[in-house]
């Protein structure tokens, strides 16, 4: 046990015993001027304030208290040699004590999944050795303290799912060491601050559902290390920056549920590592760029709810050999479904519903799409018979083909689809008693 690296972690069963033991060992084996004795006394003071001990842990110190609740004692500020303070997954409420700012040696602060409901203390800047702050899933209010900008060693700042307001402070750009920044699920408001050019080490940025407005800044293209960009459910307007292609390591891009306009930049096709790509529920136009087929790493691709998009489904999308989910519902697409799409054997979920698609279905669909679970084509102008090979899609759970122009005799053996729970083929031209009986079947 390193006597200079004590840890407080109360989210596991053995933690209090470990903490107490480490402090005792520190006292008996190491001489540090002052300090350790103060830490020992502070810990015992915190222990004396605990009233809930259902496992008798505080009597023997052989097991950990399962859950700490109540307010966090200000005596925690006396643990002057503390490096890690981990109190996640408890029921602490009230304020985070200002005294935490006295922990100048602290490197890791984890208070996530509690019920803290006051402001983030501004003197957290006193913890100038902090590398990671995890305050997510609380009820914190007020603004993000600008004083955090003085924590020049910080690489992880997670504040998601709180009640923070006041926007993202521009001065946070001073934290050039930052690798992860998450504020999703806070009603922050305001526009995107001009700080991205300073965050050259940033790898993950989460600001989903933050009521942000304005444009997505072009500076975002300078973040060559970025792997995740999540800006969904905001009020971003104007166009998608073409220089997103500069984020050459991007794996996940979520821009859904905004007010974005203009074309889907063909430059996105240069993001060769992109795996998840969602632009749903915007006002995009100009069709689907054929060049996107070059992103062979893509697993999920959603454009759902862009009614002005238009155009056809490019045959080149058949090059996306890793694709598992595709959702182009409600995009005013026309033309036929390219056969190349049916050759993507990993596809699990296909939704091309509510468009203007014509032509028939690929006859060998059951052989080429063995993993299909959800197949939604309702609300198009598709015609011809239903391929009998659908019977071989034995993983199917949802089959929505209503409101098309399918016709002919039903040769699909629905009894073979043992995992099915919804079949909807109503509103077509089958004209048979059998079709009427299963027009909407919920199993």
N, C-alpha and C positions, 0 to 999 in steps of 0.2 A: 504493500500500500504506500503510495506516494504521499507523504505527510503534507505536501504543498498542494494537493489536489483533492480536497474533500468534496463530497457530492451530497446534495439533499435531493432525494427522489422518492416521493411518497405515492407514486402511482402503481407500485408493485408490492407484493406481499413481504419481501425481505428487506425493504429499503431502510426503515428506521434502525433495524438492527445493524445493518451495514454502516449507516451513518455514524451511529453511536460508537461502534467498534473502531471505525477509522479515526475518530477523534481521540479515543482512548489511546490507540496505538501512536497517534501523533504526539500526544502528551508524554508518553513514556519513552519514546525513542528519538525525539527531535527537540532541540532547543531553538526556539524562535522568539526573539525579544517581544514580550507581550503577546498579543495576537491569539494564539491557540487557546489559552485559558479563557480569553474573552469569548471565543467561539463556543467553547464547551458550556460556559455559563449561559450564553444566549440560547443554545439549544435546549438546555434544561428549563429555561424560562418558557420557551415555546411549549415544551412538553407539559409544563404545569398548567397551561391554559386550556389544554384539551379536555373536554368533558365527555366525549363519546368514545368509548373503548369496548366495543362489543366482543372482541376476541381476547381481551386481557393482555394485549401486547405491551402496554405501558408498564405492566408489573414485572414481566420477565425479560423484555426486550428480545424475545426469541423469534417473534413474527412481527410483521408490519401491520399497522392499522390499515384497514381496507379503504377507508374514506375519511378525509379531513373536511370538516365543514365549518361554517362561521366565517368571521373575517380573518384576514391574514395579519398576524401579529407584527407590529412595528419592530419588535426585537429581532426580526430577521436581518435588520440592518446592522446588527452587531456581529454577524458572522463574517468577519472581515477577511478571512482567508478563503472564502467560498469561491469556487470556480464555476460550478454548475448548480443552478437552482431549478429543479424540475418538480412542479406541483400540478402537472396536468391531470385531467380526468378526476377532479374532486368537486366539491360543492362550495368553494370559497365564494364569498360575495362582498359587496361593498367596494371599497377603494383598494387599489394596489398601493401599499404604504410608500410614502415619500422616502422613507428610510432605505428603500432598495437602492436609491441613488448613492448610498455610501459604500456599496460593494464594488470598490474600484478594481478588484481582481476578477470580478465575474466575467465569464466568457459566454456562458449559455444561460438564457433565461426562458423557461418554458412554463407558462401559466395558462395554456390552452384548455378548452372545455371546462370552464368554471362559470361563475355567475358574477364576475366583477362588473360593476355597473356605474362606475365613475369615470373620470378622465384618465388618460395615460399620464403619469407624473412627468412633468417637464425635466426634473432633475435626474431623469434616467441617463442624461448625458454624463453624469458622474461615473457611470459604469463604462469608462472609456476604453476598456479592453473587450467589450462585448463583440462577439462574432455572430451570434444568432439570437433573435428575439422571436418567440412564438406566443402570441397573445390571441390567437384565433378562437372562434366559438365562445365568446363571452357576450356581455351586453355593454361594452365600453362606449362612451359618448364623447362629444366634443370633437376637436380637430386632432389631426396627427401632429404631435409637437414638432416644431421646426428644430428644436434642440437635438433631435435625433440625428440631424445632419452632422453633428460633431463626432459621431461614432465612426471614425474613419476605418476601423477594422471590420465593420459589420458586413457580412456577406449574405445573411438570411433574415428577411423581415416579413413576418407573416401576421397579418392583422385581419384576416378574412372573417366574415360572418360576425360583425359587431354592428354598432349604430353610429359609426363615425361620420362626421360631416366636414364641410369646409374645404373640400377639394384635396388634390395632391400637392403638397408644398413644393414649389420650384427648388427651394434650397436643398431638398433631398438629393439633388444632382451632385452634391459634394461628396456623397458616399460612393466613390468610384470603385470600391471593392465589392459592391453589391452584386450577388449572383441570382438571388430569388427575391421577388417583390410580389406580395399577394395582398390585395385589398378587396377582393371580390365580396359581394354581398353586403357592402356598406353604401348608404345613401350619400356618398361624398359630394356629388355635383361638381360643377365647374368644367373647364376645358382641360384638354391634355397638356400638361406643362411641358415647356421646352427644356427637357432634362436628358433626353435619351442619348444625345451625342456624348454625354459624360459617363453613361453607364456601359462602358465598352465590355465589361465583364459579365453583363447580365445574361442569364441563361433561361430564366422563366419569369414571365410577367403575366399576372392574373388580375384583371380589373373587370370581371364579369358582373353585370348588374349593379353598377355604381352611379348611374344617372349622369354619366359624362356626356358632354356636348362638344360641338365644333367638329374639326377635321382630325383625321389620323395623320400625325406629322410625318413628313418625308424623312426626318432624321432617323426614323425607325429602321430604315434600310442600312444604317451604319452598324447595327448590332449583329455582327457576324457570328457571335457565339450563341445567339438566341435559339432555343429549341422549342419553347412553348410561348405563344402569344394568344391570350384569351381576352377579347374585348367585346364579347357578346352581351346582348341585352343592355344597350346604352342608347344614346341618341346621336351617334356619329353620323354626319352627313357628308356630302360631296363624294369624291371618288376614292377608290382604293389606290394607295401610292404604288406606282409602277416599280419603284426601287425596293420593294419588298424582296426582290430577287437578291438583294445584298445580304439578306438573312440566310446565308447558304446552309446553315445547320438546322433550319427550322423543320420540326417534325409535326407540330400541331398548330393549326391556325384556325381560330374561332372568331368570326366577325358577324355571326348571325344576329337577328333581331335588332337591327339598327336602321338607319335611313340612308344607306349608301346608294349612290346612283352611278351611272356610266357603265362602261364595259368591265368585264372581268379581265384584268391585265394578262396578256399572253406571257409576260415576263415571269409569272408565277410558275410556268412550266420549267424554269431553271432550278426550282427548289426540289432537288432530286431525292431528298430525304423525307419529304412531306408524307405523313401517314394519315392524319385526320384533317379534313378541310371542310369547314362549314360556313356557307354564306347565306343560309336560309333567312327568309323573311326580311328582304331588303327591296330596293327598287331598281335592280340592275337591268341593263339592256344589252343588246348586241350579240346574243347567243352564247353558246358554249365554245370557247376557243379549242380548235382541234389539237393545238400543241400540248394541252393538258394531258393528253394520252402518254406523253413522255415520262410522266411521274409514275413509274412502275412500282414505287413503294407504297402508293396510296391504298389504304384499307377502308376508309370511310369518306364519302364525297356527297355533300348535301347542298342542293341549291333550292330546296323546297320553298314555295311561297314568294317567288320573284315573277309576278304575273306579266311583267313587261319584257322578260328575257327573250322569248321567241327563238326561232331557228330550229334546226334539226339536231338530233343526237349524233355527234361525230363518230364515224366508224373507228377512229383512232383510240377511242376509250377502251376498245378491246385489248389494248396493250397493257392496261392496268392489271397485270396478272395477280396482284396481291389483294384486289378489291373484294371486300366482304359486304359492305353496305353502300347502296346508292339510292338517293332520294331526290328526284327531279319533279316531284308533285307540284302542280299549280304553277307551271312556268310557261304556259302557252306554247309548248313545243309541238311541232308538226312533223310529218313524214313518217317513215317506218322505224321500227326498232331494229337497229343493225344486228345482223347475225353474229358479229364479233362479240357482242355483249353476252350472248348465250354461252360463249366459250370460256367465260371466267368462272372456272369450276369452284372457286372458293366463296362465291357469292352466297350470302345467307339471307339478305334482305334487299328486295327490289321494289321500289315504289316509283312508278311513272304515272300515277293517277292524276286525273283532272287536267288533261292536256288535250291536244287535237291529233293524236297519233292515229295512223291508219295502217292498213295491211294486216297480215295474219301473224300467228305465233309460230315460232320455230318448231318444226315437227319432232325433233329429237331432244326437246328440252329436258326430259326426264333423265337422259343419259349424260348431258353436259352440265347440268346444275344439280348434282346429287345432294348438296348441302342446303338447298333452299328451304327456309323456314317461313318467310313472309313474302307473298307475291301480290302486289297491289297495282292493278291496271284500270280500276274503275274510272268512269267518266271520260272515255276516249271515243274513237270511231273505229276501233279494231273490228275485224270481220273474219269470216271463215270458221272452220270447226275448231273445237278445243282438241289439241293433240292428245291422243290416248296415252302418250308417254308421260303425261303429268302424273299418272298412277305410280310411276317409279320415284317420284319426289317424296319419299316416305318420311322425310323430316318436316314436311309442310304442316304448319299450324294455322296459317291465315291465308285464304285464297279469295281475293276481292276482284272480281271481273265484271261487276254490275255496270249497267248503263253503257254498253257498247253495241256492236252489231254482229256478235257471234251467232252462228247458225249451224244447222245440220244436226245429225244424230249424236247424242252424247255417248262417247266410247270410253270415257274416263272411268276407271274402276275406283270410285271414291271409298269403297270398303277397304282398299289397300292402304289408305292414308290414315293410319291408326292414331297419329298424333294431332290430327286436325281438330280445331275447335270452332272455327268460323269458315263457312263457305258461302259466298254471295255471288250468284251468277244471274240475278234478276235483271230485268230491263234489257234483255237481249232478244234474239229472233229464233230461238230454238223451237218454240211451238210444240213442245212435247209435254206429256203429263209428267214424265220423270223430271224434266227441267223445272216445271212449276213447283214440284214437291220439294226441290232442294234450292229454290231461288234464294232463300236465306235460311241457312241451317246453322244453328249454334249448338255445338255438341258439349 
